[in-house]
Amino acid sequence: MSNILLNVNGIEVIYNHVILVLKGVSLQVPEGGVVALLGGNGAGKTTTLRAVSNLLAGERGEVTKGSIELRGERIEKLSTSEMVNRGVIQVMEGRHCFAHLSIEDNLMTGAYTRKDGKAAVAATLEKVYNYFPRLKTRRTSQAAYTSGGEQQMCAIGRALMANPKMVLLDEPSMGLAPQIVEEVFEIVKDLNQREGVTFLLAEQNTNMALRYADHGYILESGRVVMEGAAKDLRENEDVKEFYLGVGGGDRKSFKDVKSYKRRKRWLS
């Protein structure tokens, strides 16, 4: 495996001192990889991303066990701005744009931590417009009056303005039309292959995520229930039945499916 950029080791996350949300989650993201966190609503995907980017405190959450390392350095105690300085940027679920600002002003807010001068920032802006030509045509429009797809592109574009090494992408497909989702994922692939940006993305659209990721982790009720190369997960019968909408039946949870199948084997 190539160099490990991010190593999450057995973390527990508790909200409001009592609610246990993550129950020993471990995962690794290699440098230059695209890793997908999969699972239904409430599985713990967003919490995992927030633990990595240190955005839990605002939600009254904290990592109470385990460790998170970026290039071998423990990062649980770093502030969000220190994380940005290390090249880790989170794109929040729900396309958070500044509604009253223009698209271009929104993008420029992503560059506020840059210390490499105006020319370098202008060059990055041009690069973002190359990836997102639609943003270029809407550059003077107020974000509030742009479409959901344009706002998602703006949110990703703003993250790119910080010159990140790693982008944490939370539910990029949520609420978007299928062809826009495809467009967004194609851009993720391009950024990964051409710019070497590493991605950790949380996504309910398992089908789409496994087409574009190298590796996947399936979460359920705050635990990793399965992991593997994306192509192996795509072909796994349980994953097909349970997450790719192939096969019917009353599916309560992946764990139930596994224990039921185990029981069936023992009984037969």
MARZA-531292 format. One record per residue: residue number from 1; residue in three letters; z, y, x of N, C-alpha, C, O, CB in turn. Coordinates in steps of 0.1 Angstrom, whole numbers. Glycine has a CB too. Layout:
<vexros>
   seq   type     n_z     n_y     n_x    ca_z    ca_y    ca_x     c_z     c_y     c_x     o_z     o_y     o_x    cb_z    cb_y    cb_x
   NUM    Ala       Z       Y       X       Z       Y       X       Z       Y       X       Z       Y       X       Z       Y       X
...
</vexros>
This chain:
<vexros>
   seq   type     n_z     n_y     n_x    ca_z    ca_y    ca_x     c_z     c_y     c_x     o_z     o_y     o_x    cb_z    cb_y    cb_x
     1    Met       0     -12       8       0       0       0       0      12       9       6      13      19      12       0     -10
     2    Ser      -7      23       4      -7      35      13       7      42      12      16      37       6     -18      45       7
     3    Asn       8      53      20      21      59      21      27      62       7      20      67      -2      19      72      29
     4    Ile      40      59       6      46      62      -7      50      77      -7      58      82       2      59      53      -9
     5    Leu      45      85     -16      48      99     -18      62     100     -26      70     108     -22      37     107     -25
     6    Leu      62      93     -37      74      94     -46      80      81     -47      73      71     -51      70     101     -59
     7    Asn      93      80     -46     100      67     -48     112      70     -57     122      76     -53     105      61     -34
     8    Val     111      64     -69     122      66     -79     129      52     -79     123      42     -82     116      69     -94
     9    Asn     142      52     -76     149      40     -74     161      38     -83     172      44     -81     154      39     -59
    10    Gly     159      30     -94     170      27    -103     178      38    -109     190      38    -110     180      19     -95
    11    Ile     170      48    -114     177      60    -120     182      58    -134     175      52    -142     168      72    -119
    12    Glu     194      63    -136     199      64    -150     200      79    -153     203      87    -145     213      58    -152
    13    Val     196      83    -166     197      97    -170     205      97    -183     203      89    -192     183     103    -172
    14    Ile     215     106    -183     223     108    -195     222     122    -200     221     132    -192     238     105    -191
    15    Tyr     220     124    -213     220     137    -219     233     140    -226     240     131    -231     208     137    -230
    16    Asn     237     153    -225     250     157    -231     262     148    -228     271     146    -236     248     157    -246
    17    His     262     143    -215     273     134    -210     274     121    -217     283     113    -213     285     142    -211
    18    Val     267     118    -228     269     106    -235     257      97    -238     258      85    -239     276     109    -248
    19    Ile     245     104    -240     234      96    -244     226      91    -232     220      98    -225     225     105    -253
    20    Leu     226      78    -231     219      71    -220     205      69    -223     201      62    -233     226      57    -216
    21    Val     196      76    -216     182      76    -220     174      67    -210     165      59    -215     176      90    -220
    22    Leu     176      68    -197     169      59    -188     180      50    -182     191      54    -179     163      68    -176
    23    Lys     176      37    -182     186      27    -178     181      19    -166     179       7    -166     188      17    -190
    24    Gly     180      26    -155     176      19    -142     161      19    -140     156       8    -137     182       5    -142
    25    Val     155      30    -141     140      31    -139     137      32    -124     142      40    -117     134      43    -147
    26    Ser     128      23    -120     123      24    -106     107      24    -107     101      17    -114     127      11     -98
    27    Leu     102      33     -98      87      33     -97      83      40     -84      91      47     -78      80      40    -109
    28    Gln      71      37     -80      66      43     -68      52      49     -70      44      44     -78      65      33     -56
    29    Val      50      61     -64      37      67     -65      31      69     -51      37      76     -43      37      81     -72
    30    Pro      20      62     -48      15      63     -34       7      76     -33       2      82     -42       5      51     -31
    31    Glu       7      81     -20       0      94     -17     -15      92     -22     -21      82     -18       0      97      -2
    32    Gly     -20     101     -29     -34     101     -34     -37      91     -45     -48      88     -48     -43      97     -22
    33    Gly     -26      86     -52     -28      77     -63     -27      84     -76     -24      95     -77     -17      66     -62
    34    Val     -31      76     -87     -30      81    -100     -22      70    -107     -26      58    -109     -44      83    -108
    35    Val      -9      73    -111       0      63    -117       3      68    -131       6      79    -134      13      62    -108
    36    Ala       2      58    -140       5      61    -154      18      55    -159      22      44    -156      -7      55    -163
    37    Leu      25      64    -166      38      59    -173      34      57    -188      30      67    -194      50      70    -171
    38    Leu      35      45    -193      30      42    -206      42      38    -215      53      34    -210      20      31    -205
    39    Gly      39      38    -228      50      34    -237      50      43    -249      44      54    -249      64      34    -231
    40    Gly      56      39    -260      56      46    -272      65      59    -271      70      62    -261      61      38    -284
    41    Asn      66      65    -283      75      77    -284      89      73    -281      94      63    -286      73      83    -298
    42    Gly      96      81    -273     110      78    -271     113      67    -261     124      63    -259     117      74    -284
    43    Ala     102      63    -254     104      52    -244     111      58    -231     117      50    -224      90      46    -240
    44    Gly     110      71    -229     116      77    -217     106      82    -207     110      86    -196     124      66    -210
    45    Lys      94      84    -211      83      88    -202      86     103    -198      86     106    -186      69      87    -208
    46    Thr      88     112    -207      90     126    -204     103     128    -196     103     136    -187      91     134    -217
    47    Thr     113     120    -200     126     121    -192     124     118    -178     130     124    -169     137     112    -199
    48    Thr     116     107    -175     113     103    -161     106     114    -154     110     117    -143     104      90    -161
    49    Leu      96     120    -160      89     132    -153      99     143    -151      99     149    -140      77     137    -162
    50    Arg     107     146    -161     117     157    -159     127     155    -148     132     164    -142     124     161    -172
    51    Ala     131     142    -147     140     138    -136     134     141    -123     141     146    -114     144     123    -137
    52    Val     121     138    -121     114     140    -109     112     155    -106     114     159     -94     100     133    -109
    53    Ser     109     163    -116     106     177    -113     119     186    -115     118     198    -113      95     182    -123
    54    Asn     130     179    -117     143     186    -118     143     196    -130     148     207    -128     146     193    -105
    55    Leu     138     192    -141     138     201    -153     148     195    -163     148     200    -175     124     201    -159
    56    Leu     157     186    -159     166     180    -169     177     189    -173     182     189    -184     172     167    -163
    57    Ala     182     198    -163     193     206    -166     191     215    -178     201     217    -186     196     215    -153
    58    Gly     179     220    -180     176     229    -191     178     221    -204     179     227    -215     163     234    -190
    59    Glu     177     208    -204     178     199    -216     192     193    -216     194     184    -224     167     189    -216
    60    Arg     201     197    -208     215     192    -207     214     177    -203     222     169    -208     222     193    -220
    61    Gly     205     174    -194     204     160    -189     207     160    -175     206     170    -168     190     154    -192
    62    Glu     211     148    -170     213     147    -155     211     132    -151     213     123    -158     228     151    -151
    63    Val     207     131    -138     205     118    -132     219     114    -127     225     121    -119     195     118    -120
    64    Thr     225     103    -133     238      99    -130     239      87    -120     249      84    -114     246      95    -142
    65    Lys     228      80    -118     227      69    -109     213      68    -103     204      73    -108     231      55    -116
    66    Gly     213      61     -91     200      59     -85     195      71     -76     203      80     -74     189      57     -95
    67    Ser     183      70     -71     178      81     -62     164      84     -65     156      76     -69     181      77     -48
    68    Ile     160      96     -61     146     100     -62     142     106     -49     149     116     -44     143     111     -74
    69    Glu     132     101     -42     128     106     -29     114     110     -29     105     103     -34     130      95     -18
    70    Leu     111     121     -23      98     126     -20      96     126      -5     103     133       2      95     141     -26
    71    Arg      86     118      -1      83     116      13      96     113      21      99     117      32      77     128      20
    72    Gly     105     104      15     117     100      21     129     109      20     140     106      25     114      97      35
    73    Glu     127     121      14     138     131      13     143     130      -1     136     131     -11     133     145      16
    74    Arg     157     129      -2     163     130     -16     161     143     -22     163     154     -16     178     127     -15
    75    Ile     156     143     -35     153     156     -41     160     159     -54     158     169     -61     138     156     -44
    76    Glu     170     151     -58     177     153     -70     184     166     -71     186     172     -82     187     142     -73
    77    Lys     188     172     -60     196     184     -60     187     197     -58     192     208     -58     207     184     -50
    78    Leu     174     195     -56     166     207     -54     163     214     -67     163     208     -78     152     202     -47
    79    Ser     161     227     -65     157     235     -77     143     233     -80     135     228     -72     161     250     -75
    80    Thr     139     237     -92     125     236     -96     116     243     -87     105     239     -83     122     241    -111
    81    Ser     120     255     -82     111     263     -73     110     257     -60     100     258     -53     117     278     -72
    82    Glu     121     250     -55     120     243     -43     110     231     -44     103     227     -34     134     238     -38
    83    Met     110     225     -56     100     214     -58      86     219     -58      77     213     -52     103     207     -72
    84    Val      84     231     -64      71     237     -63      67     240     -49      55     238     -45      71     251     -71
    85    Asn      76     245     -41      73     247     -26      70     234     -19      63     235      -9      85     254     -20
    86    Arg      75     223     -24      71     210     -18      58     204     -24      54     193     -21      82     200     -19
    87    Gly      52     212     -33      39     208     -38      40     199     -51      30     193     -54      32     201     -28
    88    Val      51     199     -58      52     191     -70      53     200     -82      62     209     -83      65     182     -70
    89    Ile      43     199     -91      42     207    -103      41     199    -115      34     189    -116      29     216    -102
    90    Gln      49     203    -125      48     196    -138      40     204    -148      42     216    -150      62     193    -144
    91    Val      31     197    -155      24     203    -167      31     197    -179      30     185    -182       8     200    -167
    92    Met      38     206    -186      46     201    -198      38     196    -209      26     200    -211      55     213    -202
    93    Glu      44     188    -217      38     183    -230      36     195    -239      45     204    -239      46     172    -236
    94    Gly      25     196    -246      24     206    -256      17     219    -251      18     229    -258      37     209    -262
    95    Arg      10     218    -239       2     229    -235       9     243    -235       5     252    -243     -10     230    -244
    96    His      19     244    -227      26     257    -227      19     268    -220      18     268    -207      40     255    -220
    97    Cys      12     276    -227       5     288    -222      13     300    -227      19     300    -237     -10     288    -226
    98    Phe      11     311    -219      17     324    -224       7     329    -234      -4     334    -231      19     334    -212
    99    Ala      11     329    -247       1     331    -258      -5     345    -257     -17     347    -261       8     329    -271
   100    His       3     355    -253      -2     369    -253     -10     373    -241     -16     383    -241      10     379    -254
   101    Leu     -10     364    -231     -18     367    -219     -32     362    -220     -34     352    -227     -11     362    -206
   102    Ser     -41     367    -212     -55     362    -212     -54     349    -204     -45     346    -197     -65     372    -205
   103    Ile     -65     341    -206     -66     328    -198     -65     331    -183     -58     324    -176     -80     321    -201
   104    Glu     -72     341    -178     -71     344    -164     -57     348    -159     -53     343    -149     -81     355    -160
   105    Asp     -50     356    -167     -37     360    -164     -27     348    -164     -19     346    -155     -31     371    -173
   106    Asn     -30     339    -174     -22     326    -174     -24     319    -161     -14     314    -155     -26     318    -186
   107    Leu     -36     317    -157     -39     310    -145     -33     316    -133     -27     309    -124     -55     309    -142
   108    Met     -33     329    -132     -27     336    -121     -12     335    -120      -6     336    -109     -31     351    -121
   109    Thr      -5     332    -131       9     330    -130      12     318    -122      23     317    -117      15     329    -144
   110    Gly       3     309    -121       5     296    -113       5     299     -98      10     290     -91      -6     286    -116
   111    Ala       0     311     -94      -1     313     -80      11     322     -74      10     326     -63     -14     320     -77
   112    Tyr      21     324     -83      31     334     -78      39     329     -66      45     337     -59      41     336     -90
   113    Thr      39     316     -63      47     311     -52      38     311     -39      44     308     -28      52     297     -54
   114    Arg      26     314     -40      17     313     -29      19     324     -19      22     335     -22       2     313     -33
   115    Lys      19     320      -6      21     330       4       9     331      14      11     337      25      34     326      12
   116    Asp      -2     326       9     -14     326      18     -24     337      16     -35     336      20     -20     312      18
   117    Gly     -20     347       8     -29     359       7     -38     358      -5     -41     348     -11     -37     361      19
   118    Lys     -43     370      -9     -52     372     -21     -65     364     -20     -69     359     -30     -54     386     -23
   119    Ala     -71     364      -8     -84     358      -7     -83     343     -10     -92     337     -16     -90     360       7
   120    Ala     -72     336      -5     -70     322      -7     -68     319     -22     -73     309     -27     -58     317       1
   121    Val     -60     328     -28     -58     326     -43     -70     328     -51     -73     320     -60     -47     336     -48
   122    Ala     -78     338     -47     -91     340     -54    -101     328     -52    -108     324     -61     -98     353     -48
   123    Ala    -100     322     -40    -108     310     -38    -104     298     -47    -112     291     -52    -108     306     -23
   124    Thr     -91     297     -48     -85     286     -57     -89     289     -72     -93     280     -79     -70     285     -56
   125    Leu     -89     302     -76     -93     305     -90    -107     301     -92    -111     296    -103     -91     320     -92
   126    Glu    -115     304     -82    -130     300     -84    -131     285     -85    -139     280     -93    -138     306     -71
   127    Lys    -123     278     -77    -124     263     -77    -119     258     -91    -125     249     -97    -114     257     -66
   128    Val    -109     264     -97    -104     261    -110    -115     263    -120    -117     255    -129     -91     269    -114
   129    Tyr    -122     274    -119    -133     277    -129    -145     267    -127    -152     264    -136    -138     292    -126
   130    Asn    -147     262    -115    -157     252    -113    -153     239    -120    -162     232    -126    -159     249     -98
   131    Tyr    -140     236    -120    -136     224    -127    -136     226    -142    -139     217    -149    -122     220    -122
   132    Phe    -132     238    -146    -131     241    -160    -140     252    -164    -136     263    -166    -116     244    -164
   133    Pro    -154     250    -165    -163     261    -168    -160     268    -181    -163     280    -183    -177     256    -168
   134    Arg    -154     260    -190    -151     266    -203    -140     277    -202    -141     287    -209    -146     256    -212
   135    Leu    -131     276    -192    -121     286    -190    -128     299    -184    -123     310    -187    -110     281    -180
   136    Lys    -138     297    -176    -145     309    -171    -151     317    -182    -150     329    -181    -155     304    -160
   137    Thr    -157     310    -191    -163     318    -202    -153     325    -211    -155     335    -218    -172     309    -211
   138    Arg    -140     319    -212    -130     324    -220    -119     332    -212    -109     335    -217    -123     313    -228
   139    Arg    -123     336    -200    -113     341    -190    -105     353    -196     -94     355    -193    -119     345    -177
   140    Thr    -112     362    -204    -106     374    -209     -99     372    -223     -93     381    -228    -116     385    -210
   141    Ser    -101     360    -229     -96     357    -242     -80     355    -241     -75     350    -231    -102     345    -249
   142    Gln     -73     360    -251     -59     358    -252     -57     343    -255     -64     337    -263     -52     366    -263
   143    Ala     -48     337    -248     -46     322    -249     -43     318    -263     -47     307    -267     -34     317    -240
   144    Ala     -36     326    -271     -33     323    -285     -45     320    -293     -45     313    -303     -25     334    -291
   145    Tyr     -57     326    -289     -69     325    -297     -79     314    -291     -90     315    -295     -76     338    -299
   146    Thr     -74     306    -282     -83     295    -277     -79     282    -283     -68     281    -290     -82     295    -261
   147    Ser     -88     272    -282     -85     259    -288     -75     251    -280     -71     255    -269     -99     251    -289
   148    Gly     -70     240    -287     -60     231    -280     -66     226    -267     -58     225    -257     -57     220    -290
   149    Gly     -78     222    -267     -84     217    -255     -84     227    -244     -81     224    -232     -98     212    -257
   150    Glu     -88     240    -247     -88     250    -237     -74     254    -232     -73     257    -220     -95     263    -243
   151    Gln     -64     253    -241     -51     255    -237     -46     244    -227     -39     247    -218     -41     256    -249
   152    Gln     -50     232    -230     -46     221    -221     -52     223    -207     -46     221    -197     -50     207    -227
   153    Met     -65     227    -207     -72     229    -195     -66     241    -187     -64     241    -175     -87     232    -197
   154    Cys     -61     251    -195     -55     263    -189     -41     258    -182     -38     263    -171     -52     274    -200
   155    Ala     -34     250    -189     -21     245    -184     -23     237    -171     -16     239    -161     -14     236    -194
   156    Ile     -34     229    -171     -36     221    -158     -42     230    -147     -38     229    -136     -47     210    -161
   157    Gly     -51     240    -151     -56     249    -142     -45     258    -135     -45     261    -124     -66     258    -149
   158    Arg     -35     262    -144     -24     270    -138     -16     262    -128     -12     267    -118     -15     274    -150
   159    Ala     -14     249    -131      -7     240    -121     -15     240    -108     -10     240     -97      -5     226    -126
   160    Leu     -29     239    -109     -37     238     -97     -37     251     -89     -39     251     -76     -51     235    -101
   161    Met     -34     262     -95     -33     275     -88     -22     275     -77     -22     283     -68     -31     287     -98
   162    Ala     -12     266     -79      -1     265     -69      -5     257     -57       3     254     -48      11     260     -76
   163    Asn     -17     251     -57     -21     242     -46     -12     230     -45      -7     227     -34     -22     249     -33
   164    Pro     -11     223     -56      -1     212     -56      -6     200     -48     -18     197     -46       3     207     -70
   165    Lys       4     192     -43       1     179     -37       2     168     -48      -5     158     -47      11     176     -25
   166    Met      11     171     -58      13     161     -68      15     168     -81      23     178     -82      25     152     -65
   167    Val       8     163     -92       9     169    -105      16     159    -114      11     147    -115      -5     174    -110
   168    Leu      26     163    -121      32     154    -132      27     159    -145      29     171    -149      48     155    -131
   169    Leu      19     150    -151      12     154    -163      18     148    -175      17     135    -176      -4     151    -162
   170    Asp      23     155    -185      30     149    -196      21     149    -209      18     160    -214      43     157    -199
   171    Glu      17     138    -213      10     136    -226      -3     145    -226      -4     153    -236      18     138    -238
   172    Pro     -12     144    -216     -23     153    -216     -32     151    -228     -40     161    -232     -31     151    -204
   173    Ser     -32     140    -235     -42     138    -246     -36     142    -259     -44     141    -269     -46     123    -246
   174    Met     -23     145    -260     -17     147    -273     -24     158    -281     -26     169    -277      -2     151    -271
   175    Gly     -28     154    -293     -34     164    -303     -48     168    -300     -53     178    -306     -25     175    -303
   176    Leu     -54     162    -290     -68     166    -287     -78     156    -292     -76     145    -293     -69     167    -271
   177    Ala     -90     162    -295    -101     154    -299    -106     144    -288    -105     147    -276    -113     163    -304
   178    Pro    -110     132    -292    -114     122    -282    -123     127    -271    -121     123    -259    -120     110    -288
   179    Gln    -133     135    -274    -142     139    -263    -136     149    -254    -139     149    -242    -155     145    -269
   180    Ile    -126     156    -259    -119     166    -250    -109     158    -241    -108     161    -229    -111     176    -258
   181    Val    -103     147    -247     -94     139    -239    -102     133    -227     -97     133    -215     -88     127    -247
   182    Glu    -114     128    -230    -122     122    -220    -125     132    -209    -125     129    -197    -136     117    -226
   183    Glu    -128     145    -213    -131     155    -204    -119     158    -194    -121     160    -182    -135     168    -211
   184    Val    -108     159    -201     -95     162    -193     -93     151    -182     -90     154    -171     -83     163    -202
   185    Phe     -95     138    -187     -92     127    -177    -103     126    -166    -100     123    -155     -92     114    -185
   186    Glu    -115     130    -170    -126     131    -159    -122     141    -149    -125     139    -137    -140     134    -166
   187    Ile    -116     152    -153    -112     163    -144    -101     158    -135    -100     161    -123    -108     176    -151
   188    Val     -91     150    -141     -80     144    -133     -86     135    -122     -82     136    -111     -71     136    -143
   189    Lys     -96     127    -126    -102     118    -117    -109     126    -105    -107     122     -93    -113     109    -124
   190    Asp    -116     136    -109    -123     145     -99    -113     151     -89    -115     151     -77    -131     156    -106
   191    Leu    -102     157     -95     -92     163     -86     -86     153     -77     -83     156     -65     -81     170     -95
   192    Asn     -84     141     -82     -78     131     -74     -87     127     -63     -83     126     -51     -74     119     -82
   193    Gln    -100     125     -66    -109     120     -56    -114     130     -46    -115     128     -34    -121     113     -63
   194    Arg    -116     143     -51    -122     153     -43    -111     161     -36    -113     165     -24    -131     162     -51
   195    Glu    -100     164     -43     -90     173     -37     -78     165     -32     -69     171     -25     -85     183     -47
   196    Gly     -78     152     -34     -67     144     -30     -54     147     -37     -43     144     -32     -65     146     -15
   197    Val     -54     152     -49     -42     155     -57     -37     142     -62     -44     134     -68     -44     165     -68
   198    Thr     -24     139     -60     -17     127     -66     -12     130     -80      -8     141     -83      -5     123     -57
   199    Phe     -14     121     -89     -10     123    -103       0     112    -107      -2     100    -105     -22     123    -112
   200    Leu      11     117    -114      19     108    -122      18     113    -136      23     124    -139      34     108    -117
   201    Leu      12     105    -145      10     110    -159      17     101    -169      16      89    -168      -4     111    -162
   202    Ala      23     107    -179      29     101    -190      20     101    -201      15     112    -205      43     107    -194
   203    Glu      17      90    -208       6      90    -217       8      79    -228      11      68    -224      -8      88    -211
   204    Gln       7      83    -241       7      73    -251      -6      66    -253      -7      55    -259      12      79    -264
   205    Asn     -17      73    -249     -30      67    -251     -32      57    -239     -39      60    -229     -41      79    -251
   206    Thr     -27      45    -241     -27      35    -231     -41      32    -226     -44      30    -214     -20      22    -236
   207    Asn     -50      30    -236     -64      27    -233     -70      37    -223     -76      33    -213     -72      26    -245
   208    Met     -69      49    -226     -75      60    -217     -68      60    -204     -74      61    -193     -73      74    -224
   209    Ala     -54      60    -204     -47      61    -191     -50      49    -182     -52      51    -170     -32      61    -194
   210    Leu     -52      37    -187     -54      26    -179     -69      26    -174     -72      19    -164     -52      13    -186
   211    Arg     -78      33    -180     -91      35    -175     -92      43    -163    -100      42    -154    -101      40    -186
   212    Tyr     -82      53    -162     -83      63    -151     -72      61    -140     -73      66    -129     -82      77    -157
   213    Ala     -61      54    -143     -51      52    -134     -54      40    -124     -62      32    -127     -37      50    -141
   214    Asp     -47      40    -113     -47      29    -104     -37      19    -107     -38       7    -106     -46      34     -89
   215    His     -25      24    -112     -13      15    -114      -6      20    -126      -7      32    -130      -4      16    -101
   216    Gly       0      11    -133       8      15    -145      21       9    -146      24      -2    -142       0      12    -158
   217    Tyr      30      17    -153      44      12    -156      46      14    -171      44      25    -176      55      20    -148
   218    Ile      50       3    -178      52       4    -192      67       5    -194      75      -3    -190      47      -9    -200
   219    Leu      71      16    -201      85      18    -204      88      15    -219      80      17    -228      89      33    -201
   220    Glu     100      10    -221     105       8    -235     120      10    -235     127       4    -227     101      -6    -240
   221    Ser     124      18    -244     139      21    -245     145      24    -231     156      19    -229     146       9    -252
   222    Gly     138      32    -223     144      36    -211     144      26    -199     151      28    -189     158      40    -213
   223    Arg     136      15    -201     135       6    -190     121       3    -187     112       4    -196     143      -8    -194
   224    Val     118      -1    -175     104      -6    -172     103     -20    -176     111     -29    -171     100      -4    -156
   225    Val      94     -23    -186      93     -37    -190      81     -45    -184      81     -57    -184      92     -38    -205
   226    Met      72     -37    -178      61     -43    -171      55     -33    -162      55     -21    -164      51     -48    -181
   227    Glu      49     -38    -150      42     -29    -142      31     -37    -135      31     -49    -134      51     -22    -131
   228    Gly      21     -30    -130      10     -36    -123      -2     -28    -121      -2     -16    -125       6     -49    -130
   229    Ala     -12     -33    -114     -25     -26    -112     -31     -23    -126     -30     -32    -135     -35     -34    -103
   230    Ala     -37     -12    -128     -42      -8    -141     -52     -19    -146     -51     -22    -158     -49       6    -140
   231    Lys     -60     -24    -138     -70     -34    -143     -63     -47    -147     -67     -53    -157     -80     -37    -132
   232    Asp     -52     -50    -141     -44     -62    -145     -38     -60    -158     -37     -69    -167     -34     -66    -134
   233    Leu     -32     -48    -160     -25     -45    -173     -36     -45    -184     -33     -49    -195     -18     -31    -172
   234    Arg     -48     -39    -181     -58     -39    -191     -62     -53    -196     -65     -54    -208     -71     -32    -186
   235    Glu     -61     -62    -187     -65     -76    -191     -53     -85    -195     -56     -96    -200     -72     -82    -179
   236    Asn     -41     -80    -195     -29     -87    -198     -29     -89    -213     -30     -80    -221     -16     -81    -193
   237    Glu     -27    -102    -218     -27    -105    -232     -16     -97    -240     -19     -92    -251     -25    -120    -234
   238    Asp      -4     -97    -235       7     -90    -242       3     -75    -243       6     -69    -253      20     -91    -234
   239    Val      -2     -69    -232      -5     -55    -232     -16     -52    -242     -16     -43    -250      -9     -50    -218
   240    Lys     -26     -61    -242     -37     -60    -252     -32     -60    -266     -35     -51    -274     -48     -71    -250
   241    Glu     -24     -70    -269     -18     -72    -282     -10     -60    -286     -10     -55    -297     -11     -85    -284
   242    Phe      -2     -56    -277       9     -47    -280       5     -32    -279       9     -23    -287      21     -49    -272
   243    Tyr      -2     -29    -268      -5     -15    -266     -20     -11    -267     -23       1    -269      -1     -11    -252
   244    Leu     -29     -20    -267     -43     -16    -268     -48     -19    -282     -60     -19    -284     -51     -24    -258
   245    Gly     -39     -23    -291     -43     -24    -305     -52     -36    -308     -59     -37    -318     -50     -12    -310
   246    Val     -51     -46    -299     -59     -58    -301     -49     -69    -306     -39     -70    -301     -66     -63    -288
   247    Gly     -53     -75    -317     -44     -85    -323     -34     -78    -333     -31     -67    -331     -36     -92    -312
   248    Gly     -30     -86    -342     -22     -79    -353      -8     -84    -353      -2     -86    -342     -28     -82    -367
   249    Gly      -2     -86    -364      11     -91    -365      21     -80    -365      18     -68    -362      14    -100    -354
   250    Asp      34     -83    -369      44     -73    -369      50     -72    -355      57     -80    -351      55     -77    -380
   251    Arg      46     -61    -349      51     -60    -335      62     -50    -335      60     -38    -337      39     -55    -325
   252    Lys      74     -54    -332      86     -45    -332      87     -39    -318      88     -27    -317      98     -53    -336
   253    Ser      88     -47    -308      88     -42    -295      83     -52    -285      83     -64    -287     103     -38    -291
   254    Phe      79     -47    -274      73     -55    -263      83     -66    -259      80     -78    -257      69     -47    -251
   255    Lys      96     -62    -258     106     -71    -254     107     -83    -264     109     -95    -260     120     -64    -253
   256    Asp     107     -79    -277     107     -90    -287      96    -100    -286      97    -112    -287     107     -84    -301
   257    Val      84     -94    -283      72    -103    -281      74    -112    -270      72    -124    -271      59     -94    -278
   258    Lys      80    -107    -259      82    -115    -247      92    -126    -250      90    -138    -246      86    -107    -235
   259    Ser     103    -123    -256     114    -133    -259     109    -143    -269     112    -155    -268     127    -126    -263
   260    Tyr     101    -138    -279      96    -147    -289      87    -157    -282      87    -169    -285      88    -139    -300
   261    Lys      78    -152    -273      69    -161    -266      76    -171    -258      73    -183    -257      59    -154    -258
   262    Arg      87    -166    -251      95    -176    -243     101    -187    -252     101    -198    -249     106    -168    -236
   263    Arg     107    -182    -263     113    -192    -273     103    -202    -277     105    -214    -278     119    -185    -285
   264    Lys      91    -197    -280      80    -206    -285      77    -217    -275      75    -228    -278      67    -198    -289
   265    Arg      77    -212    -262      74    -222    -251      85    -232    -250      82    -244    -248      72    -214    -238
   266    Trp      97    -227    -251     108    -237    -250     108    -247    -262     111    -259    -260     122    -229    -250
   267    Leu     105    -242    -273     105    -251    -285      94    -261    -286      95    -271    -292     106    -242    -298
   268    Ser      83    -257    -280      71    -266    -282      71    -278    -273      62    -286    -273      58    -258    -279
</vexros>
